[in-house]
């Protein structure tokens, strides 16, 4: 279902959602006609669309397409003429929607798809004036609130052709949306029905005096808005479906509810069949997953191991995929001393840094690829940065953060390499004494979005015992520069040689690897940053979780424990202070990323 590009998409209604729907398709290079009988609404919509271009463009897959053309209309016939898709986003009044689609049907070509953004009316209720062939190209397409929320629920009108539904879902994905197929007609969409039940119960809690709004919101935040929080169906599997059924049965009995579609359905289809969730091997609401698919580990091989000739080292770096059982597969090869890697689940790509051929030359780079190693792209070309080190992905704002060691700075850029800027500059490249000062070298980086902090390490001389860990705000304060910002704090100093970092938002623990001298160095460490951070006593919160690595570099905190890589070619899992080798080879491992 590939439309002819010159044919427009028409959005009927320039209100809050209508203008956002128009912006979604404009960002993906479609020609868009926006209709509203109110000129003020059209003017306001145009201003919104122009001011939010970057936000919607950032949603589209890389490389971002060119923007489409917007035209405004107050006459419906001209707005929908020759359209291949018409999306209705008018007030929730069923007679109005019926009239609109009947009128549109008389203006548009026979192959035009009609969609309603209605959140409460089935689209079958809007088609009494349409013939059978037109009904096959009619559907609900409910957008939430892009760009803040990217979900779009797609639902048949009862007659919609399967190929029309499938084609529209594909187009929405290309626009950077997260389409969800509603498998059967429903009054209210999937999320709307779930949210309606939550609202009803919260109102009951308030009416009974059981709790207060601030306490309810606090519980919601602590349980559902943490990075490690589970989704509702996965949470039920984790608890155990037999336990879920028992708990729900108590509510059914006490409140006199109908348990046919809750307890009885759950026991008949899952519990009685031994499908209890994570506590068994038969799965639950989700099917049981083999160990090999539960998580995927991506490891960088610097390229100076495996008895490689040193003259070939600069092109021997690799991206490896390692299974939990230790099997290794090369995804990308021919890299120049790769160092830091991370993954964006939202766009299905991995990003990594390469230090380049020479430590004192500006020939480092930042690259990305699909998770299978295909479609390798260079985002920041050699000549842009010196020796980029650890890299972390901000999947919310679609940004990359990384340190440039010899460049003496902390950097940020967008997923496509644009908007590249230096956030922290610890020395001047024009001052020879500063360029040689290892105390200024930035290596590891971590992000705490919740509190608006970036953390980084300045490792100091090799095995020098002068390493430090700093933090500052995610953005440069107004009126200041990367080299003059006043919000930089040194949290810890006198460390052996801190390298890579990771911040665990749930526990507010900062983890890092250290390549320094034994017994404190060559270690995995963490410090508790919860509550008030007193820099004078923070050292008392420092813990060494594991020691005697062979030059540790990468780390990743998971529910299983902390994975660590080292230059000796090992990948470890540290759990309860016990260090287990996951895989060991002749490589030389640096950065580490995990897709869970």
PyMOL commands that set and color helices and strands:
alter all, ss='L'
color gray80, all
select helices_A, chain A and resi 16-27+39-51+53-57+76-80+94-105+123-126+132-135+162-174+190-207+213-224+232-239+241-255+260-269+271-273+291-294+310-315+432-435+438-440+538-541
alter helices_A, ss='H'
color red, helices_A
select strands_A, chain A and resi 9-12+32-35+70-73+85-88+113-116+138-145+149-156+178-182+296-301+317-322+328-335+338-344+349-354+364-370+377-385+388-394+399-404+409-414+421-425+442-448+453-458+467-473+489-495+498-504+509-514+523-528+542-546+552-557+562-566+570-575+578-584+589-595
alter strands_A, ss='S'
color yellow, strands_A
deselect
rebuild
show_as cartoon
